[in-house]
Amino acid sequence: MTPTVGARLFGAVDPRNGERGGRATEAPCDDLRISLLGPVRAWRGQAEIDLGTPQQRTVLALLAAQGGPVPRDRLIDGMYGQRPPGCASGLVSTYASRLRKVFEPGRTPRTHPSVLTSGQGGYELRIDKGGVDVHAFASAVDQARERRELGDLHGAAGLFEKALSLWRGEPLSGIAGPWAQENRPILAEQRIGVMEERWALELELGRHAALTSELSAAVGRFPLRESLHALLMRALYRSGRQADALRAFAEARRALVAELGIEPCAELRELHRRILNSDRDDEPRATPLYSPGGGPGPGRPRMVRPGQLPPALRHLTGRDAPAATMAAALTAPARQGVPVCLVSGIAGVGKTALGLHVAHRVAEHYPDGQLYARLDGPLTEPAAVLGQFLLSCGMRVGDIPDGLEARSAAFRSLLVGRRILVILDGVASAAQLSPLLPGAPTAGVIATARRPLPVPLVTDHLPLDVLSPADAGELLALTSGRRRRTAPDDDWTRLAELCGRLPLALSSAAARLVERPAWTVAHLADRLADEGRLFTELKSGGAALKSAYADDRDRLGAERAWALRALAGTDAADISPESAAACLGVGVREAEELLESLVDAGVLGAPGMGVYGFQGLMRLFVRGCG
């Protein structure tokens, strides 16, 4: 089951009851409509409202998506990220004031209450939740799933169709900022997930022949979604087109092998076998996964096989040893506890790439599915992540308990006897990780974190360093499509060193060579040698590194941030407590304690006893902030 969308994505009110924290939200404007599932627009009745600049539209989108009070700081973060302008607070006030004027022309307190209110350090858009398409979408999807649970397949199909009819193109288009950038792909992913639910329901209703062209087009747009390939194969087979169904499997396998280097999942291979054998029953039987009162019964959820594993990178270089260690731990035939593999390392070192590579490698050992969560994204609280996991595994919304401990217990109970792989990407702390760990030894866990975490249940800790010079040059050549001999080895080595031998930076540099085929390796290296333009030159990879480095720096506090800038001003590759004491003007013992705290914070490395140093491109970033 696809996780509940819309309101829960943004942490907003439940669109079905309009409540948040037990307080009903006043909705004085029933004729106001706002669209977020496409270009951000608004209407009063049939007349469209001029929302003004993209910045004003961003403020409106944040308020409409939240469905309740939004602190000013959250609006600023959503618009500007970690580096807001000094006047950001005043700009937000200005945008809110302008929106209030276009929403409330000629309003007086006696005629009707305000649509956009302010107070307690934030703002609230008071609008009927049915008037915001993202909430209406969520409500229709929830109702469709409830109808399906009750056996009303025709009613469910109509509600799914109603939900999908609300989309008008790319969600949140016409606005900018980190909030829109983060949520745009999440909404798009949830849309295709709901489309898959609708198509599966249409197949249950026997409408397979009418779906083949629609599913073929969807497979063309999303060639790596195995669930779509399965739906197309079933639709073709049930339409009497066995040969076309087998050909669809061959095309799916060709795409997966070419793009990801992996074979189709066990479920898709099993479907292919059944079609090949002309099996009359091509639909696997579901078995109960969670049943609060014992065995399955009317309206109770049945097993849903989550398939949330993102695609893996095509090239993974220099990580054979840790990949083999993780794969062995996760596929051991006999084990006493849950294998929990923790990959740690600085930003851009390839933690996620390694984790996803291994997850795809061992996926067939976890036939009951894979769960994935980005813990440094929109969902960071363990209780919220557990709620999404429970939904994804088939638990009904009304059955999900409140509170972290109750949800964690329900999650562990739900996974008993199930071979499910859980991938937790970007864990920030032990407190965030521990509640998300299953208890049954049939499950497996892959977690990534910027620094080692003191979690007793971690069975294998794999710290990642930057790539060796040879592996870094190899990754550059592979991802750029250029052979090593097209440039002198010294040029490849220099380019790799300028990228800090970080896989993320190396891949971004390789992408620049692909974009600019006339550039030589030496020319790109010369451009990156200018410290002031390096992060900009690396495009998206440079922006991601700067954002991660900024997060690490902002958590340090004023004193440690000052010390980090002072240390970055030196050119020495290695920093000793004695040299740090001289640089900072403190005693050796105090300097050593400070260096250790910077290592714990993940902004310095400790390659040897009493030896410290900057990793990756952190030194250049800190210098640029000085």
Residue pairs with C-beta under 8 A, 6 or more apart in sequence:
1 145
1 197
1 301
1 304
1 391
1 392
1 393
1 394
2 141
2 190
2 193
2 194
2 196
2 197
2 391
2 392
3 190
3 193
3 388
3 391
3 392
4 138
4 141
4 142
4 391
4 397
5 134
5 137
5 138
5 141
5 187
5 190
5 194
6 12
6 15
6 134
6 135
6 136
6 137
6 138
6 139
6 141
7 13
7 14
7 15
7 67
7 129
7 134
7 135
7 138
8 138
8 387
8 388
9 65
9 134
9 183
9 186
9 187
9 190
9 378
10 65
10 66
10 67
10 134
10 183
10 378
11 66
11 384
12 20
12 65
12 66
12 67
12 68
12 135
13 19
13 20
13 25
13 67
13 68
13 129
13 135
14 20
15 67
15 129
15 130
15 135
15 136
15 138
15 139
16 139
16 142
18 24
18 25
18 27
18 128
18 129
19 25
20 67
20 68
25 67
25 68
25 124
25 126
25 129
26 113
26 126
27 126
27 127
27 128
27 129
28 112
28 113
28 115
28 126
29 44
29 103
29 112
29 115
29 126
29 127
29 128
29 131
30 128
30 131
31 44
31 45
32 42
32 43
32 44
32 103
32 115
32 127
32 128
32 131
33 42
33 43
33 44
33 131
33 132
33 133
34 40
34 41
34 42
34 60
34 64
34 127
34 131
34 132
34 133
35 41
35 42
35 133
35 168
36 61
36 64
36 65
36 132
36 133
36 134
36 171
36 172
37 133
37 134
37 137
37 166
37 167
37 168
37 171
37 187
37 191
38 167
38 168
38 169
38 170
38 171
38 173
39 168
39 169
39 173
39 174
40 51
40 57
40 58
40 60
40 61
40 172
40 173
40 174
40 175
41 48
41 49
41 51
42 48
42 49
42 51
42 60
42 103
43 49
44 103
49 102
49 103
50 102
51 57
51 60
51 99
51 102
52 95
52 98
52 99
52 102
53 95
54 174
54 175
54 176
55 79
55 91
55 95
56 95
56 98
56 99
57 174
57 175
58 78
58 79
58 175
58 176
58 177
58 179
58 180
59 75
59 79
59 92
59 95
59 96
59 99
59 123
60 99
60 125
61 172
61 175
61 179
61 180
62 70
62 74
62 75
62 78
62 79
62 179
63 70
63 75
63 116
63 123
63 124
63 125
64 125
64 127
64 132
64 134
65 132
65 134
65 183
66 125
67 125
67 129
67 132
67 135
68 124
69 119
69 120
69 122
69 123
69 124
70 122
70 123
70 124
71 121
71 122
72 89
72 92
72 121
72 122
72 123
73 121
74 122
75 92
75 122
75 123
76 84
76 88
76 89
76 92
77 84
77 178
77 179
78 177
78 178
78 179
78 180
79 88
79 92
79 177
79 178
79 179
80 88
80 177
80 178
81 177
81 178
81 547
82 547
82 550
82 551
82 554
83 550
85 91
96 116
96 118
96 123
99 116
100 114
100 115
100 116
103 115
103 116
104 114
104 115
104 116
107 114
113 126
114 126
115 125
115 126
115 127
116 123
116 124
116 125
116 126
117 123
117 124
117 126
118 124
129 135
129 136
129 139
130 136
130 139
133 166
134 171
134 187
136 163
136 166
137 163
137 166
137 167
140 159
140 160
140 162
140 163
140 166
141 159
141 160
141 163
141 194
142 397
143 159
144 155
144 156
144 157
144 159
144 160
144 163
144 197
145 156
145 197
145 396
146 396
147 153
147 155
147 156
147 159
148 156
148 201
149 299
149 301
149 396
150 299
151 298
153 201
153 204
153 205
154 205
156 201
157 198
157 201
157 202
157 205
160 194
160 197
160 198
160 201
161 198
163 194
164 191
164 194
164 195
164 198
167 191
170 184
170 188
171 183
171 184
171 187
171 188
171 191
172 180
172 183
172 184
172 187
173 184
182 377
182 378
183 378
186 377
186 378
192 218
192 222
192 225
195 218
196 225
196 227
196 228
196 231
199 211
199 214
199 215
199 218
199 231
199 235
200 231
202 208
202 210
202 211
203 211
203 231
203 234
203 235
203 238
206 238
208 234
208 235
208 236
208 238
208 239
209 235
209 239
211 231
211 235
212 232
212 235
212 236
212 239
212 241
215 228
215 231
215 232
215 235
216 232
218 228
218 232
219 225
219 228
219 229
219 232
219 248
219 251
219 252
222 228
223 252
223 255
223 259
224 255
224 256
224 259
224 260
224 311
226 252
226 256
226 264
226 265
226 267
226 268
226 307
227 307
229 248
229 249
229 251
229 252
229 264
229 268
230 267
230 268
230 271
232 245
232 248
233 245
233 248
233 249
233 252
233 268
233 271
233 272
233 275
234 245
234 271
234 282
234 283
236 242
236 244
236 245
236 248
237 245
237 275
237 282
238 282
242 275
242 278
245 275
246 272
246 275
246 276
249 264
249 268
249 271
249 272
249 275
252 264
252 268
253 263
253 264
256 262
256 263
256 264
257 263
259 311
259 314
260 311
260 312
260 314
260 360
261 312
261 314
262 312
262 360
262 361
262 363
263 269
264 272
265 307
265 363
265 364
266 363
266 364
266 367
267 284
267 305
267 307
267 367
270 284
271 282
271 284
274 281
274 282
275 282
286 302
286 303
286 304
287 302
287 303
288 295
288 296
288 300
288 302
288 303
289 301
289 302
289 303
289 304
289 393
289 394
289 414
289 418
290 301
290 390
290 393
290 394
290 395
290 399
290 410
290 413
290 414
291 297
291 300
291 301
292 300
292 399
293 300
296 302
301 394
301 395
301 396
301 399
302 394
303 368
303 393
303 394
304 369
304 392
304 393
304 394
305 368
305 369
306 369
306 370
306 371
306 392
306 393
306 420
307 369
307 370
308 369
308 370
308 371
308 372
308 392
308 423
309 356
309 359
309 360
309 363
309 370
309 372
309 421
309 423
310 356
310 372
311 356
312 353
312 356
312 357
312 359
312 360
313 353
313 356
313 357
315 475
315 478
315 479
316 323
316 350
316 353
316 354
316 357
317 467
317 471
317 474
317 475
317 478
317 503
318 467
318 468
318 471
318 472
318 474
318 475
319 350
319 353
319 354
319 357
319 464
322 343
322 354
322 462
322 464
323 354
323 357
323 358
323 361
325 341
325 460
325 462
326 341
326 343
326 354
326 358
326 446
326 460
326 462
327 358
327 361
327 362
329 339
329 341
329 459
329 460
330 339
330 341
330 358
330 362
330 365
330 421
330 444
330 446
331 362
331 365
332 339
335 441
336 441
337 441
337 457
337 459
338 437
338 438
338 439
338 440
338 441
338 443
338 444
338 445
338 457
338 459
339 444
339 445
339 459
339 460
340 437
340 444
340 445
340 447
340 455
340 457
340 458
340 459
340 460
341 355
341 358
341 444
341 445
341 446
341 447
341 458
341 459
341 460
341 462
342 427
342 447
342 448
342 449
342 452
342 453
342 455
342 458
342 460
342 461
342 462
343 351
343 354
343 355
343 446
343 447
343 448
343 449
343 462
343 463
343 464
344 351
344 448
344 449
344 450
344 451
344 452
344 453
344 461
344 462
344 463
344 464
345 351
345 450
345 463
345 464
345 465
346 450
346 502
346 602
346 605
346 615
346 616
346 618
347 450
347 504
347 544
347 545
347 548
347 549
347 552
347 616
348 500
348 502
348 503
348 504
348 505
348 541
348 544
348 545
348 548
348 616
348 617
349 464
349 465
349 466
349 502
349 503
349 504
349 616
350 464
350 467
350 502
350 503
350 504
351 425
351 448
351 449
351 464
352 425
352 426
352 448
353 503
354 462
354 464
355 423
355 425
355 446
355 447
355 448
356 423
358 446
359 370
359 421
359 423
359 446
362 421
362 444
363 370
363 421
365 419
365 421
365 444
366 419
366 420
366 421
366 443
366 444
367 419
368 418
368 419
368 420
369 393
369 420
369 421
370 420
370 421
370 422
370 423
371 389
371 392
371 393
371 420
371 421
371 422
371 423
372 423
372 425
373 379
373 385
373 388
373 389
373 423
373 424
373 425
373 436
374 425
374 426
375 385
375 424
375 425
375 426
375 427
375 428
375 432
376 425
376 426
376 428
377 426
379 385
379 388
380 428
380 432
382 404
382 408
382 431
382 432
382 435
382 436
383 403
383 404
383 407
383 435
385 436
386 404
386 407
386 408
386 410
386 411
386 435
386 436
387 400
387 407
389 411
389 422
389 436
390 400
390 407
390 410
390 411
390 414
391 397
391 400
393 414
393 415
393 420
395 410
395 414
400 407
400 410
401 407
401 409
401 410
404 435
405 435
407 435
408 435
408 436
411 436
411 438
412 438
412 439
412 440
415 438
415 439
415 440
415 442
415 443
416 439
416 440
416 442
417 440
417 442
418 440
418 442
418 443
419 442
419 443
420 438
420 442
420 443
420 444
421 443
421 444
421 445
421 446
422 436
422 437
422 438
422 443
422 444
422 445
422 446
423 445
423 446
423 447
424 433
424 436
424 445
424 446
424 447
424 448
425 447
425 448
426 448
426 449
426 450
427 433
427 447
427 448
427 449
427 453
428 449
428 450
429 453
430 453
430 454
430 455
433 447
433 449
433 453
433 455
434 455
434 457
437 445
437 457
438 445
447 458
450 548
450 552
450 602
451 600
451 601
451 602
452 461
452 463
466 472
466 500
466 501
466 502
466 615
466 616
467 475
467 496
467 501
467 502
467 503
467 506
468 501
469 493
469 496
469 497
469 501
472 496
472 497
472 499
472 501
472 506
473 484
473 489
473 492
473 493
473 496
474 484
475 503
475 506
475 507
475 510
476 492
476 495
476 496
476 499
476 506
476 509
476 510
476 521
477 483
477 484
477 492
478 510
479 506
479 507
479 510
479 511
480 509
480 510
480 511
480 513
480 514
481 513
481 514
482 513
482 521
484 492
486 521
487 520
487 521
487 522
488 522
491 520
491 521
491 522
491 525
492 521
494 522
494 525
495 509
495 521
495 524
495 525
495 528
496 506
498 525
498 528
498 529
498 534
499 505
499 506
499 508
499 509
499 528
499 538
499 617
500 615
500 616
500 617
501 616
502 545
502 616
502 617
504 541
504 544
504 545
505 538
505 541
505 542
505 545
505 616
505 617
507 541
508 538
508 539
508 540
508 541
508 542
509 524
509 528
509 538
509 541
511 539
511 541
512 519
512 524
512 537
512 538
512 539
513 519
513 521
513 524
516 524
524 537
527 533
527 537
528 534
528 537
528 538
531 620
531 623
531 624
532 624
534 542
534 617
534 620
535 542
535 543
535 545
535 546
535 617
535 620
535 621
535 624
536 542
538 545
545 616
545 617
545 621
546 621
549 617
549 618
549 621
549 622
550 621
552 601
552 602
552 603
552 618
553 561
553 564
553 603
553 621
553 622
553 625
555 601
556 564
556 598
556 601
556 603
560 594
560 597
560 598
560 601
563 584
563 594
563 598
564 598
564 603
564 604
564 622
565 622
565 623
565 625
565 626
566 583
566 584
567 575
567 580
567 583
567 584
567 604
567 614
568 614
568 618
568 619
568 622
568 623
568 626
569 583
569 623
569 626
570 579
570 583
572 579
573 613
574 607
574 611
574 612
574 613
575 595
575 604
575 611
575 612
575 613
576 610
576 611
576 612
577 588
577 589
577 591
577 592
577 595
577 610
578 588
578 591
580 591
580 592
580 594
580 595
580 612
581 587
581 588
581 590
581 591
584 591
584 594
586 594
592 610
595 604
595 606
595 612
596 606
598 604
598 612
599 605
599 606
599 612
603 618
604 612
604 613
604 614
604 615
604 618
605 612
605 613
605 614
605 615
606 612
607 613
614 622
